[in-house]
Amino acid sequence: MIDKMTGTLHFHQEALNLRDQRQQVLANNIANADTPNFKARDFDFASELQKAATQGRQQATALARTSAGHMGGSGTEASDVSNMQYRIPAQSRLDGNTVDMDMERSKFLDNSVRYQASLTFMNSRIKSLRSAMQPE
């Protein structure tokens, strides 16, 4: 029983983490909409979620200290998604930028709604588990 609960919560945790990472990627695309030669990026959420659910997340690598004055830390990157892809624009621009603001806003909003839905579902799941454990 505990394994099923852990598995379900782990899946939703991975989904929330990937939604957060995708939100950062999309926000970066929007922020660089006027940057010459900027190439919009994204990743396939479904395949990354399947990979994260089956294999788990990659562990953070330790940073090497090359001087005694350096601070220690973990080598986590902002994005540990392994398969980032460049987006192909519907219409090319003269400055080489591939950001389509309408598409980016649409994907940003869609991702936000899905993040909130996942969060709401996970909260209701936890509430139901909590109420099942309460004595009457």
C-alpha positions as CSV (number, residue, x, y, z in Angstrom):
1,M,0.0,0.0,0.0
2,I,2.8,2.4,0.9
3,D,4.6,1.6,-2.4
4,K,1.5,2.6,-4.4
5,M,1.2,5.9,-2.5
6,T,4.9,6.6,-2.9
7,G,4.7,5.8,-6.6
8,T,1.7,8.0,-7.2
9,L,3.2,10.9,-5.3
10,H,6.6,10.4,-7.0
11,F,4.9,10.6,-10.4
12,H,3.2,13.9,-9.6
13,Q,6.3,15.3,-8.1
14,E,8.2,14.6,-11.3
15,A,5.4,16.1,-13.3
16,L,5.5,19.3,-11.2
17,N,9.3,19.5,-11.5
18,L,9.2,19.1,-15.3
19,R,6.3,21.7,-15.6
20,D,8.5,24.1,-13.6
21,Q,11.5,23.5,-15.8
22,R,9.4,24.0,-18.9
23,Q,8.0,27.2,-17.5
24,Q,11.5,28.5,-17.1
25,V,12.4,27.5,-20.7
26,L,9.3,29.2,-22.1
27,A,9.9,32.3,-20.0
28,N,13.5,32.4,-21.3
29,N,12.2,32.3,-24.8
30,I,9.8,35.2,-24.1
31,A,12.5,37.2,-22.5
32,N,14.7,36.9,-25.5
33,A,12.1,37.7,-28.1
34,D,14.0,40.7,-29.3
35,T,17.5,39.2,-29.1
36,P,19.1,38.8,-32.5
37,N,20.0,35.2,-33.5
38,F,18.3,33.8,-30.4
39,K,16.9,30.3,-31.0
40,A,13.7,29.3,-29.2
41,R,14.0,26.0,-27.3
42,D,11.5,23.6,-25.7
43,F,11.3,19.9,-24.8
44,D,8.8,17.1,-25.3
45,F,7.1,17.0,-21.9
46,A,5.5,13.5,-22.3
47,S,8.8,11.8,-23.1
48,E,10.7,13.6,-20.4
49,L,8.0,12.7,-17.8
50,Q,8.1,9.0,-18.9
51,K,11.9,9.0,-18.6
52,A,11.8,10.7,-15.2
53,A,9.2,8.3,-13.9
54,T,10.9,5.2,-15.0
55,Q,14.6,6.1,-14.5
56,G,14.4,8.8,-11.9
57,R,16.2,12.1,-11.9
58,Q,19.9,12.3,-12.4
59,Q,21.8,12.9,-9.2
60,A,23.6,16.2,-8.8
61,T,27.3,16.1,-9.5
62,A,29.7,17.6,-7.0
63,L,31.5,20.7,-8.1
64,A,35.3,20.5,-8.0
65,R,37.1,23.1,-5.9
66,T,40.2,24.5,-7.6
67,S,41.0,26.9,-4.8
68,A,40.6,26.8,-1.0
69,G,38.6,30.1,-1.3
70,H,35.9,28.5,-3.5
71,M,32.5,27.7,-1.9
72,G,31.2,24.2,-2.1
73,G,27.9,23.4,-3.8
74,S,26.0,20.9,-5.8
75,G,26.2,20.8,-9.6
76,T,22.5,21.1,-10.3
77,E,21.7,23.0,-13.4
78,A,18.6,25.1,-14.0
79,S,17.5,22.4,-16.4
80,D,18.4,18.7,-16.2
81,V,16.2,17.9,-19.2
82,S,18.4,15.9,-21.5
83,N,16.6,16.4,-24.8
84,M,16.2,20.2,-25.4
85,Q,15.2,20.9,-28.9
86,Y,15.2,24.1,-31.0
87,R,11.8,25.2,-32.2
88,I,11.3,25.6,-36.0
89,P,9.6,29.0,-36.7
90,A,6.5,29.3,-38.8
91,Q,7.9,32.5,-40.3
92,S,11.6,33.5,-40.4
93,R,12.8,36.9,-39.2
94,L,15.6,38.9,-40.6
95,D,17.5,39.1,-37.3
96,G,17.6,35.3,-37.0
97,N,15.4,35.1,-33.9
98,T,13.0,32.1,-33.9
99,V,10.7,33.2,-31.1
100,D,7.1,33.4,-32.1
101,M,5.5,35.4,-29.2
102,D,1.9,34.2,-29.9
103,M,3.0,30.6,-29.7
104,E,5.3,31.2,-26.7
105,R,2.5,32.9,-24.8
106,S,0.1,30.1,-25.7
107,K,2.5,27.4,-24.5
108,F,3.3,29.4,-21.4
109,L,-0.4,29.7,-20.5
110,D,-1.1,26.1,-21.3
111,N,1.8,25.0,-19.1
112,S,0.7,27.2,-16.2
113,V,-2.8,25.8,-16.3
114,R,-1.5,22.2,-16.4
115,Y,0.9,23.0,-13.5
116,Q,-2.0,24.3,-11.4
117,A,-4.1,21.3,-12.3
118,S,-1.4,18.9,-11.3
119,L,-0.9,20.8,-8.0
120,T,-4.6,20.7,-7.3
121,F,-4.9,17.0,-8.1
122,M,-1.9,16.3,-5.9
123,N,-3.3,18.3,-3.0
124,S,-6.7,16.5,-3.2
125,R,-4.9,13.2,-3.2
126,I,-2.9,14.1,-0.1
127,K,-6.1,15.3,1.6
128,S,-7.9,12.1,0.9
129,L,-4.9,10.0,2.1
130,R,-4.8,12.2,5.3
131,S,-8.5,11.8,5.9
132,A,-8.2,8.0,5.4
133,M,-5.5,7.8,8.1
134,Q,-7.5,9.9,10.7
135,P,-9.3,7.9,13.3
136,E,-13.0,8.5,13.5
